[in-house]
């Protein structure tokens, strides 16, 4: 009981501290997320997904194809997120974020915060307030989910370290907590799915119904197309190892997908939105793009999250003592597919962003791997405790990860770096070690 009370108190403090830090971190830019809360407010106020009643700061495209435009068009217009479909103004990016955010937006409306003025003119400040608060709260919630996931295999101390590392040593701080990127809800839902899966393996969530898992995964897809990756991998995992609840799981997923198709038809006039059908992937340059998103100084995953080096050391060195190897294989599969998909994408650098933004989707599964790796080390036969060298290495890499991601959340210079190097026209500059993004503005 004492351990349970301690864990709850730590979890509460963890939520409050991370939420405050995220809210106070000054760097934010609405970017792709612009108008997502306006859509939420339109649904609340007008009971419509069409935003015809509002005045926007620029012309609206009339292509009839509601998909993300190619760069550098994205940085040239304030309304690239919108299009006209059958004469109606629609938000082209995945609408799942807007729908899930409706309760929060409704609360903010009651408090007097709106995305539009009395004349219907769009107010970016109002939307910015909503997005910053909600993103901070969701990512603080994700941090607590990570803490409770780790508690299923680790003590309070190690679980706290993993949670703090996830919150501040990853794109959570530098990207997902800044505004409501589609990554933000995806990461939060992915964290809950990882908690559920580990709990089912440990026996702590046996009573949880497969309906819950199927619902989480369905909404991961609704908020971002890359949610299809964990859906595919976890569906195979569930069919192979949890077949008793598979029919219920599959029927729930199909029901949610049916709702998605109906929504898409009435909103975009198509069974699947154009954004989800964008097939501009190419294998031609993967030999250069894959190393770039892993080790380049301005977009490399292992450069911006050096703590991952220690995580993979644990997984490799203590692979024979991993307690749930099939869960490790599942997580590695999701991470690997996500990485390859980003490498195949023509805008693999993620536009005007900080570090490997497009790999933020993999964070819940990288965190799960970190938990499995730490638990495997503690179960090893040679020593139940981490050696001094391991502790020193882990803390050093974690501190470096936090420092690097902190720059993306609190310093203006790394944001301006995108403009200075003209990243959308010259993505090859991510390899320039004389001017890496995380060092921008430093003497």
Buried (B, 14 or more C-beta within 10 A) or exposed (E): EEEEEEBEEBBEEBBEBBBEBBBEBEBBBBBBBBBBBBBBBBBEBEEEBBBBEBEBEEEBBEEEBBBBBEBEEBBEBBBBBBBBBEEBBBBBBBBBBBBBBBEBBBEBBEEEBBBBEEEEEBBBEBBBBBBBBBBBBBBBBBBBBBBBBBBBBBEBEBBBBBBBBBBBBBBBBBBBBBBBBBBBBBBBBBBBBBBBBBBBBBEBBEEBEBBBBBBBBBBBBBBBBBBBBBBBBBBEBBEEEBEEBBEBBBEBBEBBBEEBEEBBEEBBBBEBBBBBEBEEBEEEEBEBBBEBBBEBBBBBBBBBBBBBBBBBBBBEBBEEBBBBEEBBEBBBBBBBBBBBBBBBBBBBBBBBBBBBBBBBBBBBBBBBBBBBBBBBBBBBEEEEEBEEEBEEBBBEBBBBBBEBBBBBBBBEBBBBBBEEBEBBEEBEBBBBEEEBBBBBEEE
